[in-house]
Amino acid sequence: MVVKLFKIKTPNPQFNGVREGLHFVGGVAYTEDTVLCGVLVSNYGYLSEESKVKPEEPKKDAEPVEVSAKPAPKPRAKTSGK
């Protein structure tokens, strides 16, 4: 599966903040949201670059991790404090 990833650039390369819920660092943010990309480009004048990214697949030669479940501890008896 190939995912579209948009790199959004602000006119100010020193901008650090949030626009339309997207967090920018150094004037750059990344999103997969096509609509959000369009809003930032048309309403804010930001620039966008599109790239196609193939997500990483889990390593097949990795060893499985064994998880042991321990029973929850019994609750302590309530004391009156007297």
SULLIN-V437037 format. One record per residue. RES is the residue in one letter. NEAR is the number of other C-alpha atoms within 8 Angstrom. Layout:
RES&NEAR / RES&NEAR
This chain:
M&4 / V&7 / V&9 / K&9 / L&12 / F&14 / K&12 / I&14 / K&11 / T&11 / P&8 / N&6 / P&9 / Q&7 / F&10 / N&9 / G&7 / V&8 / R&7 / E&6 / G&5 / L&8 / H&9 / F&12 / V&10 / G&8 / G&13 / V&11 / A&11 / Y&8 / T&12 / E&8 / D&8 / T&8 / V&6 / L&9 / C&12 / G&8 / V&9 / L&12 / V&11 / S&8 / N&6 / Y&7 / G&9 / Y&11 / L&9 / S&10 / E&7 / E&8 / S&8 / K&8 / V&8 / K&7 / P&7 / E&4 / E&4 / P&4 / K&5 / K&4 / D&4 / A&5 / E&4 / P&4 / V&4 / E&4 / V&4 / S&4 / A&4 / K&4 / P&4 / A&4 / P&4 / K&4 / P&4 / R&4 / A&4 / K&4 / T&4 / S&4 / G&3 / K&2
